[in-house]
Amino acid sequence: MFEIKERYDINDLREIMKELRSEHGCPWDKVQTHKTIRMDVLEEAYEVAEAIDSEDPALLKEELGDLLLQVVFHSELEDEQNSFNFDDVCDGICKKLVYRHPHVFGDIKVNTPEEVLKNWDVLKSKSKNEEKASDRLKSVPKLLPALMRGEKVGKRAANAGMDFRSTSEVIARLRSEIDELESAIGQGTDEKIEEELGDILFSCTNLSRFLKKDSEKALTFAINKFIIRFSGVEALLEKEGRTFTEAAPEELDGLWEKAKNETQEP
């Protein structure tokens, strides 16, 4: 019988998971598979990221626990199939960390974080049998958010020796892509328009990389800023007893500028 405690550890979490999956366990947990809880891993990871951004230690602790549960859950599913268990997962990551940190656990000498990352990439490619530079690009997970994937692909291409020489070159490429989009719009071909729009977005990820900025974070900030200013325009309209549909486009432009000024940081 499971023991109720004041404080639990990782072994208790594993036992709780086994109990939930047992014959007399939880009806929901018992029927889950890797595929049915697949998206939960992504959701929990994003909630951890949000907790980090909020700088709330209590929330971060909670969200890390939710993410850890996903690791234990998937490990338990494989343990039931006699494939691998949580200990095997821990063993694998420990061996990987030791292998990819020869400057700590071996005799390799490095002086900067950049050198560490360079060695890490070389060792990672070797362990994954990536013989060609293109293999490194292809191995970037396709399910990553597109902006994040674009940055990683661009970075790996740069590491292979193919990159822009300066920020101004990236900006020039971005302007060129915008011109090509305008041309595609004039031609009215949907596929070409989508293609050129994609080129612009990919160029933006390269610009983010050159500026040493996170494109996902930058876009998220811009979206949140838009929502705040949109709400400001709506509040101004509500004071007059109106809605968006009752205001002319030119008037909305003026209200937008007013809301923008009111939400501008001092």
N, C-alpha and C positions, 0 to 999 in steps of 0.2 A: 504494500500500500504506500502511495506517495506521501512523503513527510512534508507537512507545512512548516516553513521556517521563517525566521526573522530576516535572514539574508541568504541569497542563493549565489551559485557560481556557474561557470560554463557547463560543468557536469550535470548540474540540476536542470539547466536548460535542455540539454540533450535528453535527459530522462523524461522531462515534461513532454517533449516532442514525441518520444516513443509512446508515451501514455496516450497522447492525443490521437496517434495513428493506430493504436491497438484495437482489438476487436470490441472492447467495451469503452472505447474512447469517444471522440467528438464526431458526429455524423458528417460534418463539413470537412474537417481535416482528413478524415479517412478516405475520402474520394478524390482528393487533390492529386494532380500530376505535375510534372515539370511545366507542361504547356499551360495548364490552367492557372498557375501562379507566376507564370513567366513575367507578366507586366508588373507584378508586385515588386519585383527586384528593382526595376527602373523607377517606379514611383517612390519607393523608400529611399533610393539613392538621391533622387531630386529633393526629397524632404530633408535629408541630411545636409545637402548643399544649402537649402534655404535656412536651415537652423544655423549653419556656419555664418551666413550673411547677416542673420539677425543678432549675432554675438550674444546668444542666450545659452549659457552652459547647461542649464537644466533641460531645455528643449533639445539641445544637441545630444545629451546623454540618452534621452528617450528615443530620438530618431536613430541613433547608432544601434540601440537595442533592437529596434524594428528591422534594421538592415541585417544585423547579426542573425536574427530569427530566420531570415530568408536563406542565409548560408546554411544554417543548421537544418532547415526544412528540406532543402534540395539534397543535402548530404544524407539525411535520413531516408529519403526516397531511394537513393542509390544503395544505401546500406541494406535495405530490404531486399534488393536484388543481388546482394553479395558482390556488388561491383566495387564500391569504395565507401569509406565512411568519413566522418568529420576529422578523425585523426589523420587520415590519409591526405585530406585537404591541407591540414596544418603542416604535415610533413613536406608536401609539395611546395608550399610557399616558403617554408624555411630554407629548403634546398635552393630554391630560386634566388632568394635574397643573398645567401652565402655565395652562390655562383656569380651573381651580378655585382657583388661588392668585393672584388679581389683586392681593392685598395684598403679594405678593412680586415678581411679574413685571409688575405694572401699577401704577396710581396709586390703588388703593383703600386706605383707612386703617382698620386695626383695632387694638384695644388688648388684647383678651382672647381666650383659646382659645374661649370661648363665641361670640364674634362671628365667629370663623373658621368654626365649625361651622354657624352660622346662614347665612352667605354660601354655604358649601359646599352646603347643602341647597337653597338657592334656585337656584344654578347647576346642580346636578344635575337638579333638576326641569325646568329650562328646556332642558337638553341632551337630556332624554328626552321632551320634549313632554308633560309631565304638567300639564294645564291645571287639573284639579280636585284638591281636597284628597284625595278618595277615590282618585284615581289613585296618589297617593304610598303609600297603604296597600296597594293592590293590587299594587304593584311589589315589595313585600318578598318575597323568594324563598320559595316554598312548601316547598322542600326543607330549609330551615333547621330545626334542632331546634326543637320547638314552643315551649319556654320562651324561646329567643332570639328567635324570630319574634314572640312575644307582646310582648316588651319593645320591639322595633322598631316594631311596629304602634301600641302605646300611645304611644310617643315621638312618632311622626309625627302621631298624632291630637292630642297635646298641642301640638305645634308649629303645628297648624292652628287651635288655640284651644279644643279640647274636652278638658278634663282635670279631675281632682279638684283641690280647692283646698288640701288638706292631707293629711298622712299619716293623721290620724285619720279622715278621710272614706274613705280607701281601706280602712282596717281595718274601719270600719262596713259598707262594701260587702261585704267578705270574710265578716263575720259573717252578713250577710243571705243571701249565697249558700250558706253552710253550712246555714242554716235551710231554704232552699229545697231543698237536697239531702236533708235529713232528711224533708221532706214528700214528696219524690219517692220515697224509699225506702219510706215508708209506703204509697204508692199502688202500688208494685211494678211500675212501668212502666220497662222496661230503657232505652228510648230517652230518656226524661225523666231518668233517673238519670245516664246518660252526659252528657247536655246540661248538667245542673247541676254535675256533677263538673268538666266543662270550664270552666264559669264560675268555679268556685273557683280552678282552676289559672291562668286568665287574670288573675283578681284578684290572685293571688300575684305575677305578673309585674309588675303595676302597682305593687304594694307594693315590690318589689325596685327598681323604677325610682325611686320616691320616696325610698327609703333609700339610693339611689346604690350598690346592690349588684348583682352579677352573679348572676342566678337560676340559670344553668347551673352556675356555680362553686359556689354555695351548696348546690345539690342534690347535686352531685358530692361535696362535702365531707361532707354528711350520709350519703350512701350508703357512703362509705369508713369513716366513723365507725361506722356500723351493722355493717359487715363485721368491724371490729376487735372490737367488743363481742360480736358473735355468736361470733366465734372464742374470746373470753374465756370465754363461757358453756360452749362446747364443751370447752375445756380443763379447766374446773372439773368438768364431768361425767366427763371421761376419768380424772381423778384418782380418781374413785369407781367406775371401771369401767362407766360407764353411757353411754347415748346419749340424744338428745332424746326419743325415743319412750317412754323408760322413766321420764321425769320428769313429774309432774303440772304443769298450767298454772300453778298458784299457786307451785310450787317454781321453775319457770323464771323467773317474775317476780322472785323473790328473788335468783336467780343473776344475772339481768340487772342488777339494781341493784348487786350486788357487783362485777360486771365493769365496770359504768359507773363506779363509784367508783375502781376500780383503774386505769382508763385516763383519768381526769380529769386535766387539766393542772394543775400546782401553782399 
